[in-house]
Amino acid sequence: MKAVIRHGPGKVSVVERDMPEPGESEVVVKVAYTGICGSDTHRFIEDNPKWDSLVLGHEFSGIIHSVGKHVVNTAVGDKVTSAPLVPCHECASCARGEFSLCKAYTFIGSRIDGSFAEYVKVPAANIVFLGDHFPLEKGAFIEPVTVCLHPILRLDNLLGQTVVVTGLGAIGLLAVQIFKAMGVQHIIASDIVPEKLEMALKMGATRAVNVADESLEDILDGQGGADVVFESSGSNPAKLSAVRIAKGRGTVLLVGTSPRDITFEASLFERITRKELNIIGSWMNYSAPWPGSEWETAVWMLKEGLIDTEPLTTHRFDIEDFQKGLDVIFGGKELFIKIIITPSEVTA
């Protein structure tokens, strides 16, 4: 089969690898669509040779190609996606349904071979069924949608509230649509890229703020603050701003990861206590029963048309042209939101 292998920072080649064979409780998926995640981007550019021997990729959809002898209720040809985390299912965290906190996990696409290939092997327990009429390209967005839903489902009723979404990559733009579907009255989206701000308005944001030109803090001060701040940019200034703009007893959802140390001034840190803020960290996207309501909710939202993924797919490449996708990401010359790779010919 064809697979993408990194050759040092920013460079890949398409090589021939042996077809994976399913273990007794595993399945092999023929990959129809797979997205390049921000975490993949970091691994492709990082100066670490361990990424030169692994097939990356974990956002994907496809059809079941083969199943292990102990696999039931799963048939060749089923349309599926997969949860990429492989927890131990034995530790105390797993017993509580807190799979993201498992210390003995492995992960498809960062610890074991992933979806940047024509076929990928996954535990049968990780399979999420899409249904016969589900468009497979949308299936590659299930995992990113669950990343949004994981912290959002920890919130109370959002009907009529004010929410700020900072950072309008794929996660931020998906979050805007989810908040709209949940009845949020005011959705304020912020970024520094005008095209992304325009997309947010089309997807349901009621106001778009270019933080290079306007003060998000001044705007929210005039509105009494935000009930919820969904921080997906990973930018340190955005994380600090989130504390400033959240109203008393408001909630800050920290979703984006920061590559650098972050320092809170004492007076800003004190706002957390004085305003009695709820600070919620979010890591991955799982709950009990495995893999969690995030996954069935994501499938339902996409199936019902509550989320539109088409505008988010700014580029599509065959697996042979994977390098072109990376060149778009690292070139910095054109707008991209989600780059989708098509490793195999699968009828959707």
N, C-alpha and C positions, 0 to 999 in steps of 0.2 A: 504494500500500500504506500501511497505518498504521505509524507509527513514533513512538517516545517521544523528545522533545527537551526538554532542560533549559532553564528560563527563570530563570537566577540560582540561587543556593544554595537547595537544598531544594524547588524547584518545577519541575514538568514539565507538558507538555501533549502530547496525541496529535495528530499532524499527518499530512497526506497527503504522501507522497514518491513519486518515481518508482520503479518496480520495478527492481531491479538486473538487469543483463544479464551473463551469464557471459562472461569472456574465453576465449581458446582453450584454456587449461589450468585453467579455473575451473569451479565449480559454484555453483548457487543452491539454498539449502536453505530449504524452508518450515518456519518455526520452530514447533514444537509446544509446547515448554516451555523456559523460560529462568529461571535463578536470579539473584537479586541478590547479588553477591559483596561482601565487605567493601571491596575496592578500588573497586568501583562506588559504594559508600556514600560514601567519601572524595571521589570526584569529584563526586557530586551535591551535597555540602555545601561543597566548597572554593570560595573566593572567586576564581575564575579563569574569565573569560569564554570561554576556548577550549573548555570543555565544553558551551557552549550551541549549538554547531553540529554536534556529533558524536552519532551513535547509539551509546550505550554498550552494554555487555553482552557476555559471552564464555563463559558456562556455558549450553550449550543442547543440545537434541536436536530432530530433525525428520526430514523426508523430502526426498529429492532432488527438486527441482522442474524444473531444467533443467541441461544440461551443455554445456561448450564443445566445439568440433569436434575437439580433440585429446585429449579425455578418454576413457579406455578403462576397462573393468572396473567401471564405475559406471553405474547405470541409474536412470531416473526412478522414484520410489517407494521406493527403498532407504531403510531406517531407518538414520540416522547421527547421530553427533556430530562435533565438529571440534576439533582442536588450534588454539588461538587465536594462537599465536606464528607469525609468518611470517619465518623467518630468511633470510639472503641465500643460504645453501647454497654460498658461494664462499670465505669467509674461512677462516683457519687454525682458528678455534674450531669452525666448522661441519664442517671436514674431520676434526676429531678427534671429532665427535659431541657436542661441548659447545655445543649450540645455544642454551642459556640465556645463554651468554657472547658471543654474536654482537653486534657493535656496530652493525651495519647492518640490524637487524631492523625490521619493523613489527608491529603487534599489532591483532587484530580486537577492536574494542570500546574501544580507547583511542587508537589512531592512525588506524585506518580504521573505517568503520561496522560496528557489531556487531549483537547479537542481540535488542535490545529493539525489535523490528520484526517484521512478518509474514514477511519474507524477509531472508536475509543471504547475501552472496556470499563464498566462501572458495576458496583454492586447492584443486584436486582432491587434491593431495598431502597435505593436512591432514585429509582425511576419515578418520574411524574408523567402520567398519561395526559395527552393533549386532546384526544378524540379525533375521529375520522375527518371531520370538516374543519379542523383548526389549521390555518395557514402556517406552514412550518417556519417561514422566516420570522413570524411573530414569536415563535417558540424560543428563538435565540434571545429574546428580551425577558423571558420569564425570570431568570436569575437576577438581572438588574432591578426588575420590579420588586422582587422579594427583599432586596437590600433596602429599598425605600419603605416597604411595608413593615419590616421588622421593628423599627422604632415607632412608626406611626400607630401600629396596633397596640402599643403600650399607653396611648393617650386616651383621655376621656372623650366625650362627645365634642365634636368640633363645629357643629352646626352654628353658623352665624358668627364665627370667631375671625380674628385677624391672624394670618400666618405670614411669616417672611421666609422665603427660600433664598439662601445665598449660595451662589455658584450654579451656573446653568449649563453644566455638562449633561450627559445622558441621565445621570441620577437626579440632578436638580429639575430637569424638564419633565421627567417622569413623575417626580414628587408634585410638581405643579398640577399635573393632571389628576393625580390621586386625591390631592386636597380639594380640587374642584368637585370631584365625584362624591366626596364626603360632606359637601355642603358648606365649605368654608366661604364666608361672605367676602372677605378681603384677602387676596393673595398678592403680596408684594414680592416681586422677583428682582434680584440684584446680581449684577455682573459688570464686567468692563468691556464686553464685546457687543456692539450694537445689534448685530444679526441675531445673537442669542436672546437678547432682550425682546426683539421683535417676535421671535419664535415663542417665547414665554407668554406674550400677550395673546397670540393666536391660540395657545393651548389652555387659556383660562386665567392667566394672571390679570388682576384688575389694575395693577400699576407696575411699571418697570423702572428700575432705578439704576442708572449708570454711576457706580460709586467713584468713578474717576472724575465725574462732573458734579455730582450732588452728594449731600451728606445724608446717609441713611438714618443716622442718629437724629438729625434735625427733623426729618420727615416723621419718624416714629414718635418723637417727643410731642409733636403737634397732634398725634392721634392717640396719645395715651399709652403707647407701647404695644408690643406684639404679644398675643396669647402664646404663640409657639414660634420659635425660630428653628428652621431646618437648615443646618450648616453643612453643606456638601462640597464646598470648594476646597477645603483643606488649607486655606490661606490663614496664616496666623492673625492678620488684621481682622479677618472676618470672624474668627473665633472670639476675639476681644470685643468686637462690635456686637456680637450676639448677646453678650452679657449686658451691654449698655442698652440695647433696644427692647429686651424682654420686659414686660410689665411685671408688677409685683405678683408673686406666686405664679409667674409664667414659666414656660418650659423651654429649655434649649436642648435640641437634639444634635449631638455631635456625631456626624456621619463621615465627613471627609477626614482623611488622615493627614497629619502634618509631617513634612520631612525635616523640620527644624525645631529646635527648642523654642518654647514659648514662655514669655515672662509676663505675669500679671502685676501691675502696680498694686500696692497695698489698697489704695482707695477703690480701684476697680474690683479687686477681689472681694472687698467688703460689700460691694453691691450684691454679691451672691447671697450673703447672709442677711443684709438689711432688706432686700427685696424678697427673701425667702424663695429663691429660684429653685426650680427642679432642673438639675443638669443630668441628662441621660446620655450615656455613651452607648454607641451601637456598633457591634462587631459581628459581621456576617448576618445570618438570616434564617434561623432555625428555631423550632419550638416543638413541644409534644402535642399530639403523637407525631413521631418522625415522618417526614421532615418538617411538618408544621403547617399551621393555617396560612402562613405567608404564601406557601406554594399553591394551595388550592384557591386562595383568594386571587393570586396573580393570574392564574389560568382563567378564572371566572371573569375578571375585569377585562382582560384582553378579548375573551370570547364575546362579551357583551358590548364591545366597542367603547368602553369607558376610557380606554387609553389608546391613543393613536401613535403607533411606532414609525409609520412611514416617513414623516418629516425628520425623524431622528437619524434615519439611515442615510447619511450624506455620501457614503462611498460603498461600492461593492466590488470585490475582486475575487477571481478564481484563486485557488490555492497556489497555482504556479506564479501568480503575480503578488504574492504576499508581501514581498519587499516593497512594492509600490505603496501598499497600505502604510508600512512603517515610514516610508519617505514622506508621506502626507503628514503623519503625526510629528515627525522630528524636523520636517522642513520648515514649519512655521509660516508657510506662504498662503495657505488656504484654510478656510473654515472647515472643521469637521466636528461631528458629534459622535456618531457611532460608525465604525468601519466594520462591515460584514464580509466574511470570507465564505465562499462556497466550495468546500473540499470535494463533495461528491455530487453526482447527478441523481437527484431524488425528485420524483414527481410529488408536488405539494398539493 
